[in-house]
């Protein structure tokens, strides 16, 4: 079974006063059996882009028109979508992402879950995947919150606390988008960025590229791929910095530092702190808070990811 996760085959599209957009494609078969053997001739095909919420951005109808125009280029077997396809469903929408994700509760006794909590990646919008990754953690935390009566918004905020692994992906999204009124951008910039980085991650092996494709950012894979990217194409680095801007880069470096700190805290502090938390049955709120902090270090550093050799 094959599919595309993030694929580009066109340059940056200039929409005039509506700004510039880089389109990406994703496609995969549906109706495949659990063993991966069952064949299916039904396929889901997405075209998406990253952009801000500026009111001058093109409407969804314009992007939908581009989808039909560009689909035969992406899939040459389709010459006329109207006659060549048996269309089952058409869906187009905005998927909002929030820079301050995960979103914190505004009220006590109320906890947002799924997409509403903002735990999805700003790269893949993987709301369902994000929920399944955190399902065990969140269900345990909610159960504890009910049993220990830790239902104040400050306590519930610890269930989906700050995660540097999520925050560092914001720069990746910005690198693959074009700001309004941003000019003199090389039309091949995003294609070059994707080709270079994915080639490097692929060369580094499955332990690097597979977690990234599953929305898990880890310090080892991130630092390794960035270092190799600089060595492979050092002249491209200043162009990337100029594209995203110095303020965003400085902000990203702060999150990268926190990613390193969370990795250290999970590996060096959590084992002893976990034993201490286990004996705090007489202090349920403190026990609840310590366990949530340890979970934040674990998931916020991508240390929850299970490599095949560890399974």
N, C-alpha and C positions, 0 to 999 in steps of 0.2 A: 504494500500500500504506500503510495507516494503522494506528496502534497507540497505546497509552498507555504512557508510561514511569513516571510517578508521578502518580497521580490520587486525589483524595479526594472522596467524596460523602456522608460521614457525619461527625458530630462525634466528639469524644473519647468513647470507650466506658468507662463506669465499671464495673469488675469487683469492686467492694467490697473485700474483704480481699486480693484478687489484684491490686490497683492499677488504673491507668487506661492505656488503649491508644488510639492513633490508628491506624486501619487505612488502608492505601494499596493501590491496585490497579495492576496492570500487565497489558497484554494485547497480543498481536500474532499475526498469522496465521503458520502454518507450512506448509511445502511450496511456498513461492513460488520460482519460477525465478530464476536469477541476474540475468535482465534485468528482474525485477520485474513482468513481464506475466502470467505463469502464475497463474491463479486457484486459490484453495483455500478450502474451507469448513471447514478444520480450524484451530482457534485454541487458543493457550495463554493461560490467564488465571491470574495470580497475585494473591493477597492477602497482604500482609505488614505487619509492624509492627516498630518499634524498641523494644527493652527491655533492661534489664540481666539478669544471671543470678541475681537474687534467687530463693530457693527458693519464695517465696510467689506468684511469677508464675503465671498460668494455664497449665495443661498444653496441649500441642499439640492434644489432642482437643477442648478447648473452642474453640480458635481455628479448628479445622477445622469445627466445628459452626457457628461464626459465618460462615465462608466460604459454606456452603450457604445460610444464612439471608439473607445480604446480597447474594449473587450476583444475584438477580432485581432488586434495586434498582440495582445497577451496570449490568446489561444487561437492560433491561425486556423484551426479546424472549423472555427465559426466564422463564416463570411457575412451572414446576416442574422443577428440575434433573434429577430422577429420570426423568421421562418425556420432557422436551424435548431432552435431550442424549444423544449417543452418546459416552460417556466412554471415552477411549482409555487414560488413565493418571491416577492420583491420587498426588500426591507432597506430603508435608509434612515439614518438618525445621527444625532450628535451624541458622543460619549464624553461627558465632562470628566476631567481629572482636576484634582486640587493640589496646589503646591504645598499646602499645609497638611497633607494626608499623613497618617490616618486622621479623620475628622474626630474631634473630641465631643463628648456629650454636652449638650447645653442644659440638660435637666437631670435631676436625680431620678433613679428608677427607670430610665429610658436608655436603651443601648441600640445603636444602629448596627446592622449586620449586612454582609454582602456589599454590593456596590454603594449603598447608602453610607457605609462606614469609611469609604475611600481607601480600602486596603488593596485595591487593584492596581496593577502596574500602569503608569502613564505611557508605557510603550505598547503593550499588547491589549490594554483594556480588559484583561482576563479576569472578569468578575467571578465567573463560576470556578475557574481554576484557582483563583486566589482564595475563594471561600473553602474549597476542598483542602487546600494546603493548610489552612488555619482552623479547620473544623474541629479537630481534636483539642487544640489549644483553647479555642473560644468556648466550646461546650464545657470543658473542665473549669474554665474561669467563671462562666455564668453559674454553673452548679455551686462552686465555692462561694460566689457572691451571694447567692440565695441562702445557703446554709449559714454563712458567717454574718449575714446582714450587712454586707459591704455594698450598699446600693446608692451611696452618695455619688454625685457625678464625678468627684475627684477619684473615687475608687474605680468606678466604671471606666474612667479615662485611661486607667492602667491596662485595661483589657486590650485596647488597640492603641498602644503608646507609640511615641516617636520611633521610627525605624530608619536608620541611615541607609539600609540597603534599598529602601524605596525612594528616599530622597535623592540619592546619587543618580537615579535614572532620569531625573528631570533634565539634566544637561544633555543626555542622549536624545531625549525628545526635542529639545531646543536645537540641537545640532542638525536634526533632520527636518527642521521647519525653517521658514523664512519670515522674519518680522515684517510687519507693514512698513512700507517706505524704505525697506532695506534694498539697496541697489548694488550693482556691480558684483552680483553673486554669480560665480561660475555655474552655468546650467548643469554641469556634470558633477558639481560638488558633492551632493548626497550619494550619487552612485559610486563615486570614488571612495567616499567615507565607508560605505557599506562593504564594498568589495575588499578594501584593505583590511578592515577589522574582522570580517567574517573569515577571510582567508587565514588570518593569523590565529584566530580562535580555533579554526578547524585544524591547523597545523599543530596547535598545542594539545589537541586530543579531546576525547569525549568528556573528560573531567572538567574541562573549561567551557566548551561550547554547549553541552547539554544542560547544565544548570541555568545558563543565561537564557537559553531558549524556553526554559520552564519558569522564567521570571524570578530566578534566584540569583542575586548578585553577591558574590563572595570576594573577600579581599585578595586572596591568592590569585584567582582567575583575573580579576580586574587589573591589579597592578602588573601582572605578567603580560596581559594583552596590551596594555597601554605602553609599557616599556618596549615591547617588540614593535609596536606601531611606530613609535618614535624612531627606533633604529632603522626600520624598513623604509620610512619616508619622512625624514626629519624636516624637510621643507614644507610638508603639509601641516605640521603642528601649528605654526604661526597663523596659517590660514583658518584653522579650526578655532583658535582663540579669537581671532578677529570676527569670525562668524557669530559665535555665541556671545561675545562681549566680556570684558574684564569683570564687571560686577557679578555676573552669573558664574564665572570661573572661580572667583574668590568664594562665593557661596558654596559652590560644589566642593572646593577643597576643604571647607569646614565639615561637610557631610562625609567626605572621604576620611578625614581624621576621626570622626565619630565611628565610622565603620571599622577602622583599625582598633579603636578603643573598645567597642562592643565585642570584637573578636577576642581581644585579650581578656576582657572581663568574663566572657563565657567560658573560656578555657582555663583561666587561672583562679577566678573567684567563685564561680557558680558551684563547683564541687563541694567546697567547704561551706558556702552560704546555704546550700540546699540542706545539708545536715543540720545546720543551725535552725533553719526555718521549720524543719520537721518536729522540733521539740517546743515549738511556740503555740501549742494547742490552747494554752490559757490566754493567749494574746491573738485572737483570730484575725483582727484587722491588720496587725503587723505581719502576721504569717501570710495573709492574702497579698499584701503589698510586696513582700519580698519575692514571693513566687512569680508575681507578674513582672517584676523587674528582671528576674532570671530568664523568663520567657522572652522579654523584649531583647535582652542581650543575645539570646540564641537565635531567634527569628530575624532580628535586626542585623545580624552579621551573616545571615545565610547558613548558619551552622546546623540548621535543622535538615539540610539537604542530605539525603542518604545516597551515597555512591554505590554502584552495583557491587563493588568488591566489599562494601561494608554491610550489605544486606544479608 
